[in-house]
Amino acid sequence: MRYRLVIFDFDGTLADSFPWFASVLNTTAAKYGFRRVEAAEAESLRRCDSREILRRLELPMWKLPLVAAHMRRLKSEAAGDIPLFEGAAKLLADLSARGVATAIVSSDAEASIRRTLGPVASATVARFDCSSSLFGKAAKLRRTLEAMSVRADDSIYVGDEVRDGEAAAAAGMPFGAVAWGYTHPDTLSPLAPGRLFRSFAELDQALG
């Protein structure tokens, strides 16, 4: 199907930020008093949704805004050193050349995202709606659809986490899951039947 608008998550979808995230998680845990993650746990956590991860980390919901703000500050400092996945910039350029509008809806800050994208890739993105709360993406997806005058069924949200799929469903739009991000593809596939992408080339072809 040809979409008029493709909305992307950022971390784990376009940006290869998991190594950075893993490098700061335990120092953040020490600062805010939740459980540190051992290396052996990482793969099992990839099979969990966000609520289960919070439960396993013993991180209460009331601390989330504090932790999120801290992580955004750290991310802003590191943004210039976090790479895009190979193929991400080409995908954005290809979609732009084909007349497909793109947007980014993310929990990360817009300034941080633009630094990682760089000026050329940033210029291909029509709209940024960022700094959402952990479970606040659905409202931003609806706002982006309204701002860009695109119907939900003429668009798709592409992401790498269960909460991305849940947000897309709440906004009434299709979800495309990527297999290279934070969440294991076996956990994502039920949320995106027929739309689990294992490479940027496959994603590019499907969106075109």
Secondary structure, DSSP 8 states (H G I E B T S, - for coil): ---SEEEE--BTTTB--HHHHHHHHHHHHHHHT-----GGGHHHHTTS-HHHHHHHHT--GGGHHHHHHHHHHHHHHHGGG--B-TTHHHHHHHHHHTT-EEEEE-SS-HHHHHHHHHHHHHHT-SEEE----TT-HHHHHHHHHHHTT--GGGEEEEESSHHHHHHHHHTT--EEEETTSSS-HHHHGGGSTT-EESSHHHHHHHH-
